[in-house]
Amino acid sequence: MAGGAQQQDGDPITDINVTPLVDVSLVLVIIFMAIAPFAMQSGIKVLESKTKAAVGKVSASENVSVRLTKDGVLTINGKAVERAALFASISDALAASKDRMVSLSADDENKVGDVVEVLDAAKQAGAQKIAIMTVDKAPAAPGAEAEE
């Protein structure tokens, strides 16, 4: 007989049926394969550094410096730029930069959407690296808060 020992009518079933386990496992593999591309998120990778970090190997003059003030004024490498010409101005500045790095500094009062718009324009213009700069705030003098 092909399968081994025969089972008698009164004996309990001791063989394990693995067919349902294999079926469920294959269905789960197919589901994970179908969902995996959607789980990958594209975006901007931001590395955080401390404000008192050591000076990097690339000088600031080789980077493209973008400044966004709370009034909405944009400057690229110290020159004022209109929002409509943001992409073209960053592209031109990146062409002259050898490491293709954009450093953005913005005021605390800026809206997140404005900052993201500048970051997105820099990425689309071909920036390889994007740095978000912060400014150290001077500590308030003691008693300055009480004079209001």
Stockholm file with secondary structure:
# STOCKHOLM 1.0

chainA/1-148         MAGGAQQQDGDPITDINVTPLVDVSLVLVIIFMAIAPFAMQSGIKVLESKTKAAVGKVSASENVSVRLTKDGVLTINGKAVERAALFASISDALAASKDRMVSLSADDENKVGDVVEVLDAAKQAGAQKIAIMTVDKAPAAPGAEAEE
#=GR chainA/1-148 SS CCSSSCCCTTSCCCCCCCHHHHHHHHHHHHHHHHHHHHHCCCCCCCCCCCTTCCCCSSCGGGSEEEEECTTCCEEETTEEECGGGHHHHHHHHHHHCSSCEEEEEECTTSCHHHHHHHHHHHHHTTCSEEEEECCCCCCCCTTSGGGC
#=GC SS_cons         CCSSSCCCTTSCCCCCCCHHHHHHHHHHHHHHHHHHHHHCCCCCCCCCCCTTCCCCSSCGGGSEEEEECTTCCEEETTEEECGGGHHHHHHHHHHHCSSCEEEEEECTTSCHHHHHHHHHHHHHTTCSEEEEECCCCCCCCTTSGGGC
//
